[in-house]
Amino acid sequence: MNELKIVLAEQIGKDLGQRAKIEELFKNINQDINKVTMDFADVEFMGRSFAQEYLNQKHFASFEVVEENVPPDIEKMFDIILKLNNKK
């Protein structure tokens, strides 16, 4: 199984605000990868549009995506977005 770990604070920055950055990151992941671990260590901020795009990219990815070291405020934002999406 081909696995990849991405430390978002190193790849994108501690301030996750531009949704285009996460689109680009997912697009550049090698198609031979089966599982990607997104490490949120040291992330200080994540905008709502970035979070929405992250969840969209994760949902449609051809590989498994798991998170680790997710700060409580970011976890809460993911939960809110997922709940809102399920109501549509």
DSSP file (Angstrom, degrees, kcal/mol; ACC not computed):
  #  RESIDUE AA STRUCTURE BP1 BP2  ACC     N-H-->O    O-->H-N    N-H-->O    O-->H-N    TCO  KAPPA ALPHA  PHI   PSI    X-CA   Y-CA   Z-CA
    1    1 A M              0   0    0      0, 0.0     2,-0.6     0, 0.0    32,-0.1   0.000 360.0 360.0 360.0 127.2    0.0    0.0    0.0
    2    2 A N        -     0   0    0     30,-0.4    32,-3.0     2,-0.0    33,-1.7  -0.772 360.0-177.6 -88.8 119.4    1.4    3.4   -1.0
    3    3 A E  E     -a   35   0A   0     -2,-0.6     2,-0.4    31,-0.2    33,-0.2  -0.865  11.3-167.3-120.2 153.1    0.9    6.0    1.7
    4    4 A L  E     -a   36   0A   0     31,-2.1    33,-2.9    -2,-0.3     2,-0.5  -0.998   7.7-154.9-138.5 139.1    1.8    9.6    1.9
    5    5 A K  E     -a   37   0A   0     -2,-0.4     2,-0.5    31,-0.2    33,-0.2  -0.973  10.3-167.2-116.3 129.0    1.8   12.0    4.9
    6    6 A I  E     -a   38   0A   0     31,-3.0    33,-3.3    -2,-0.5     2,-0.9  -0.965  12.0-154.2-118.0 120.9    1.3   15.7    4.2
    7    7 A V  E >>  -a   39   0A   0     -2,-0.5     4,-2.4    31,-0.2     3,-1.0  -0.833  11.1-160.3 -91.5 105.6    2.1   18.3    7.0
    8    8 A L  H 3>>S+     0   0    0     31,-2.1     4,-3.1    -2,-0.9     5,-2.0   0.844  85.8  59.1 -61.0 -37.4   -0.2   21.1    5.9
    9    9 A A  H 345S+     0   0    0     30,-0.5    -1,-0.3    32,-0.5     5,-0.2   0.829 114.0  39.5 -61.6 -30.4    1.7   23.8    7.9
   10   10 A E  H <45S+     0   0    0     -3,-1.0    -2,-0.2     3,-0.2    -1,-0.2   0.861 121.3  41.6 -84.7 -39.0    4.8   23.0    5.9
   11   11 A Q  H  <5S+     0   0    0     -4,-2.4    -2,-0.2     2,-0.1    -3,-0.2   0.870 139.4   3.5 -77.8 -38.6    3.1   22.5    2.5
   12   12 A I  T  <5S-     0   0    0     -4,-3.1     2,-0.2    -5,-0.2    -3,-0.2   0.747 108.0-101.0-117.3 -44.0    0.6   25.4    2.6
   13   13 A G      < -     0   0    0     -5,-2.0    -1,-0.2     1,-0.1    -3,-0.2  -0.715  34.0 -77.5 136.7 171.5    1.3   27.4    5.8
   14   14 A K  S    S+     0   0    0     -2,-0.2    30,-2.5    -5,-0.2    31,-1.9   0.643 117.2  64.2 -78.3 -15.2   -0.1   27.9    9.2
   15   15 A D  E    S-c   45   0B   0     29,-0.2     2,-1.1    28,-0.2     3,-0.3  -0.908  71.0-166.2-113.0 101.6   -2.9   30.0    7.9
   16   16 A L  E     +c   46   0B   0     29,-3.2    31,-3.2    -2,-0.7    34,-0.2  -0.744  39.6 126.0 -93.2  97.3   -5.2   27.9    5.6
   17   17 A G        +     0   0    0     -2,-1.1     2,-0.7    29,-0.2    33,-0.2   0.698  42.3  79.3-124.3 -31.0   -7.3   30.4    3.7
   18   18 A Q    >>  -     0   0    0     -3,-0.3     3,-1.2     1,-0.2     4,-0.8  -0.746  55.3-159.6 -93.6 117.3   -7.0   30.0    0.0
   19   19 A R  H 3> S+     0   0    0     -2,-0.7     4,-1.8     1,-0.3     3,-0.4   0.800  90.0  66.1 -63.9 -27.9   -9.2   27.2   -1.4
   20   20 A A  H 3> S+     0   0    0      1,-0.2     4,-2.4     2,-0.2    -1,-0.3   0.817  93.8  61.4 -62.7 -29.4   -7.1   27.1   -4.6
   21   21 A K  H <> S+     0   0    0     -3,-1.2     4,-2.0     1,-0.2    -1,-0.2   0.897 106.2  43.4 -65.7 -40.4   -4.1   25.9   -2.4
   22   22 A I  H  X S+     0   0    0     -4,-0.8     4,-2.4    -3,-0.4     5,-0.2   0.855 111.9  54.2 -76.1 -33.2   -5.9   22.7   -1.3
   23   23 A E  H  X S+     0   0    0     -4,-1.8     4,-2.4     2,-0.2    -2,-0.2   0.947 111.3  46.0 -59.6 -47.7   -7.2   22.0   -4.8
   24   24 A E  H  X S+     0   0    0     -4,-2.4     4,-1.7     2,-0.2    -2,-0.2   0.897 110.6  53.0 -62.7 -42.2   -3.7   22.2   -6.1
   25   25 A L  H  < S+     0   0    0     -4,-2.0     4,-0.3     1,-0.2     3,-0.2   0.941 112.3  43.7 -60.2 -49.1   -2.4   20.0   -3.4
   26   26 A F  H >< S+     0   0    0     -4,-2.4     3,-1.4     1,-0.2    -1,-0.2   0.901 111.3  55.1 -63.1 -40.8   -4.9   17.2   -4.1
   27   27 A K  H 3< S+     0   0    0     -4,-2.4    -1,-0.2     1,-0.3    -2,-0.2   0.829 106.5  51.8 -61.9 -32.4   -4.4   17.5   -7.8
   28   28 A N  T 3< S+     0   0    0     -4,-1.7     2,-0.4    -3,-0.2    -1,-0.3   0.399  80.2 113.2 -89.6   3.2   -0.6   17.0   -7.4
   29   29 A I  S <  S-     0   0    0     -3,-1.4     7,-0.0    -4,-0.3    -3,-0.0  -0.644  78.8-107.0 -78.0 128.6   -0.9   13.8   -5.3
   30   30 A N    >   -     0   0    0     -2,-0.4     3,-1.7     1,-0.1    -1,-0.1  -0.225  18.2-130.6 -56.3 137.5    0.4   10.9   -7.3
   31   31 A Q  T 3  S+     0   0    0      1,-0.3    -1,-0.1    -3,-0.0    -2,-0.1   0.625 103.3  68.7 -67.9 -13.4   -2.3    8.5   -8.6
   32   32 A D  T 3  S+     0   0    0     31,-0.0   -30,-0.4     2,-0.0    -1,-0.3   0.544  77.1 105.7 -81.1  -6.3   -0.4    5.5   -7.2
   33   33 A I    <   -     0   0    0     -3,-1.7   -30,-0.2     1,-0.1     3,-0.1  -0.556  45.1-177.4 -78.4 135.5   -1.1    6.6   -3.6
   34   34 A N        +     0   0    0    -32,-3.0    30,-2.7     1,-0.3     2,-0.4   0.729  69.6  24.6 -99.6 -30.3   -3.7    4.6   -1.7
   35   35 A K  E     -ab   3  64A   0    -33,-1.7   -31,-2.1    28,-0.2     2,-0.4  -0.998  59.2-167.5-144.0 134.7   -3.8    6.6    1.5
   36   36 A V  E     -ab   4  65A   0     28,-3.0    30,-2.6    -2,-0.4     2,-0.6  -0.987   8.6-156.0-123.1 128.7   -3.0   10.2    2.5
   37   37 A T  E     -ab   5  66A   0    -33,-2.9   -31,-3.0    -2,-0.4     2,-0.7  -0.919   9.3-154.2-101.8 120.1   -2.6   11.4    6.1
   38   38 A M  E     -ab   6  67A   0     28,-3.4    30,-2.2    -2,-0.6     2,-0.6  -0.855   8.5-156.3 -95.6 115.1   -3.2   15.1    6.4
   39   39 A D  E     -ab   7  68A   0    -33,-3.3   -31,-2.1    -2,-0.7   -30,-0.5  -0.834  12.7-173.6 -98.0 117.1   -1.4   16.4    9.5
   40   40 A F    >   +     0   0    0     28,-2.8     3,-2.0    -2,-0.6    29,-0.1   0.229  33.1 143.0 -93.4  12.5   -2.8   19.6   10.9
   41   41 A A  T 3  S+     0   0    0      1,-0.3   -32,-0.5    27,-0.2     3,-0.1  -0.285  73.5   9.0 -55.5 135.5    0.0   20.1   13.4
   42   42 A D  T 3  S+     0   0    0      1,-0.3     2,-0.4    27,-0.1    -1,-0.3   0.467  87.5 142.8  71.5   4.6    0.8   23.8   13.9
   43   43 A V    <   -     0   0    0     -3,-2.0    -1,-0.3     1,-0.2   -28,-0.2  -0.647  25.1-178.9 -74.4 128.4   -2.1   25.0   11.8
   44   44 A E        +     0   0    0    -30,-2.5     2,-0.3    -2,-0.4   -29,-0.2   0.717  60.8  15.0-101.1 -26.3   -3.3   28.2   13.4
   45   45 A F  E     -c   15   0B   0    -31,-1.9   -29,-3.2     2,-0.0     2,-0.4  -0.998  51.6-173.0-151.3 145.2   -6.3   29.2   11.2
   46   46 A M  E     -c   16   0B   0     -2,-0.3   -29,-0.2   -31,-0.2     2,-0.1  -0.954  22.4-136.6-140.8 123.1   -8.5   27.6    8.5
   47   47 A G     >  -     0   0    0    -31,-3.2     4,-2.4    -2,-0.4     5,-0.2  -0.337  22.4-116.5 -73.5 158.4  -11.0   29.6    6.6
   48   48 A R  H  > S+     0   0    0      1,-0.2     4,-2.7     2,-0.2     5,-0.2   0.893 114.7  51.3 -64.0 -40.8  -14.5   28.3    5.9
   49   49 A S  H  > S+     0   0    0      2,-0.2     4,-2.2     1,-0.2    -1,-0.2   0.877 110.4  49.8 -66.7 -35.1  -14.0   28.2    2.1
   50   50 A F  H  > S+     0   0    0    -34,-0.2     4,-2.8   -33,-0.2    -2,-0.2   0.933 111.6  48.8 -64.7 -45.4  -10.8   26.3    2.5
   51   51 A A  H  X S+     0   0    0     -4,-2.4     4,-2.4     2,-0.2    -2,-0.2   0.912 111.3  49.8 -60.7 -43.9  -12.5   23.8    4.9
   52   52 A Q  H  X S+     0   0    0     -4,-2.7     4,-2.1     1,-0.2    -1,-0.2   0.927 113.5  45.2 -61.0 -45.8  -15.4   23.4    2.4
   53   53 A E  H  X S+     0   0    0     -4,-2.2     4,-3.0     2,-0.2     5,-0.2   0.883 110.2  54.7 -67.5 -38.1  -13.0   22.7   -0.5
   54   54 A Y  H  X S+     0   0    0     -4,-2.8     4,-2.7     1,-0.2    -2,-0.2   0.946 110.3  45.9 -58.0 -48.8  -10.9   20.4    1.6
   55   55 A L  H  X S+     0   0    0     -4,-2.4     4,-2.3     2,-0.2    -2,-0.2   0.873 112.8  50.6 -65.1 -37.0  -13.9   18.3    2.4
   56   56 A N  H  X S+     0   0    0     -4,-2.1     4,-1.9     2,-0.2    -2,-0.2   0.945 112.3  46.3 -63.2 -47.7  -15.0   18.3   -1.3
   57   57 A Q  H  X S+     0   0    0     -4,-3.0     4,-0.8     1,-0.2    -2,-0.2   0.906 113.0  50.1 -61.6 -41.9  -11.6   17.2   -2.4
   58   58 A K  H >< S+     0   0    0     -4,-2.7     3,-0.7    -5,-0.2    -1,-0.2   0.917 109.0  52.3 -61.7 -44.0  -11.5   14.5    0.3
   59   59 A H  H 3< S+     0   0    0     -4,-2.3    -1,-0.2     1,-0.2    -2,-0.2   0.877 117.3  36.5 -61.6 -40.0  -14.9   13.2   -0.7
   60   60 A F  H 3< S+     0   0    0     -4,-1.9    -1,-0.2    -5,-0.1    -2,-0.2   0.409  89.0 122.9 -96.8   1.9  -14.0   12.8   -4.4
   61   61 A A    <<  -     0   0    0     -4,-0.8     4,-0.1    -3,-0.7    -3,-0.0  -0.289  62.6-137.2 -65.4 149.0  -10.4   11.7   -4.0
   62   62 A S  S    S+     0   0    0      2,-0.1     2,-0.3   -29,-0.0    -1,-0.1   0.317  87.4  55.4 -86.6   8.0   -9.4    8.4   -5.5
   63   63 A F  S    S-     0   0    0     -5,-0.1     2,-0.2   -27,-0.0   -28,-0.2  -0.910  96.9 -91.6-135.7 161.3   -7.5    7.6   -2.3
   64   64 A E  E     -b   35   0A   0    -30,-2.7   -28,-3.0    -2,-0.3     2,-0.5  -0.545  38.0-160.0 -74.1 137.7   -8.3    7.4    1.4
   65   65 A V  E     +b   36   0A   0     -2,-0.2     2,-0.3   -30,-0.2   -28,-0.2  -0.986  12.7 175.5-123.5 125.6   -7.7   10.6    3.3
   66   66 A V  E     -b   37   0A   0    -30,-2.6   -28,-3.4    -2,-0.5     2,-0.3  -0.924  17.6-139.9-125.6 153.7   -7.3   10.7    7.1
   67   67 A E  E     -b   38   0A   0     -2,-0.3     2,-0.3   -30,-0.2   -28,-0.2  -0.814  16.0-177.4-112.1 152.3   -6.5   13.6    9.4
   68   68 A E  E     +b   39   0A   0    -30,-2.2   -28,-2.8    -2,-0.3   -27,-0.2  -0.983  64.7  19.9-143.1 156.7   -4.3   13.8   12.4
   69   69 A N  S    S+     0   0    0     -2,-0.3    -1,-0.1     1,-0.2   -27,-0.1   0.855  74.9 172.9  56.3  40.0   -3.5   16.5   15.0
   70   70 A V        -     0   0    0     -3,-0.1    -1,-0.2   -29,-0.1   -29,-0.1  -0.690  31.3-126.0 -82.2 120.8   -6.6   18.5   14.1
   71   71 A P    >>  -     0   0    0      0, 0.0     4,-2.4     0, 0.0     3,-0.6  -0.307  22.9-113.0 -62.3 150.1   -7.1   21.4   16.4
   72   72 A P  H 3> S+     0   0    0      0, 0.0     4,-2.2     0, 0.0     5,-0.1   0.842 114.9  53.5 -55.4 -38.1  -10.5   21.5   18.1
   73   73 A D  H 3> S+     0   0    0      2,-0.2     4,-1.7     1,-0.2     5,-0.1   0.867 111.3  45.6 -68.5 -34.2  -11.7   24.7   16.3
   74   74 A I  H <> S+     0   0    0     -3,-0.6     4,-2.4     2,-0.2    -1,-0.2   0.892 110.8  52.9 -73.8 -39.9  -10.9   23.2   12.9
   75   75 A E  H  X S+     0   0    0     -4,-2.4     4,-2.3     1,-0.2    -2,-0.2   0.907 109.1  51.1 -57.6 -42.6  -12.6   19.9   13.9
   76   76 A K  H  X S+     0   0    0     -4,-2.2     4,-2.3    -5,-0.2    -1,-0.2   0.895 108.2  51.0 -63.7 -41.2  -15.7   21.9   14.9
   77   77 A M  H  X S+     0   0    0     -4,-1.7     4,-2.5     2,-0.2     5,-0.2   0.920 109.3  50.7 -64.0 -43.0  -15.7   23.7   11.5
   78   78 A F  H  X S+     0   0    0     -4,-2.4     4,-2.7     1,-0.2     5,-0.2   0.933 110.5  50.2 -57.7 -46.0  -15.5   20.4    9.7
   79   79 A D  H  X S+     0   0    0     -4,-2.3     4,-2.3     1,-0.2    -2,-0.2   0.909 110.7  48.8 -60.3 -43.8  -18.5   19.1   11.7
   80   80 A I  H  X S+     0   0    0     -4,-2.3     4,-2.5     2,-0.2    -1,-0.2   0.933 112.8  47.2 -62.8 -46.7  -20.6   22.2   11.0
   81   81 A I  H  X S+     0   0    0     -4,-2.5     4,-2.5     1,-0.2    -2,-0.2   0.912 112.1  50.0 -63.1 -43.0  -19.9   22.0    7.2
   82   82 A L  H  X S+     0   0    0     -4,-2.7     4,-1.7    -5,-0.2    -1,-0.2   0.901 111.4  48.9 -63.0 -40.3  -20.7   18.3    7.1
   83   83 A K  H  X S+     0   0    0     -4,-2.3     4,-0.8    -5,-0.2    -2,-0.2   0.913 112.1  48.5 -64.9 -42.5  -24.0   18.9    9.0
   84   84 A L  H >< S+     0   0    0     -4,-2.5     3,-0.7     1,-0.2     4,-0.5   0.899 110.5  51.4 -64.2 -40.6  -24.9   21.7    6.6
   85   85 A N  H >< S+     0   0    0     -4,-2.5     3,-0.8     1,-0.2    -1,-0.2   0.843 105.4  55.8 -65.6 -33.6  -24.1   19.6    3.6
   86   86 A N  H 3< S+     0   0    0     -4,-1.7    -1,-0.2     1,-0.2    -2,-0.2   0.709 100.9  59.1 -72.4 -19.0  -26.3   16.8    4.8
   87   87 A K  T <<        0   0    0     -4,-0.8    -1,-0.2    -3,-0.7    -2,-0.2   0.630 360.0 360.0 -83.0 -13.4  -29.3   19.1    5.1
   88   88 A K    <         0   0    0     -3,-0.8    -1,-0.2    -4,-0.5    -2,-0.1   0.486 360.0 360.0 -78.9 360.0  -29.1   19.9    1.4
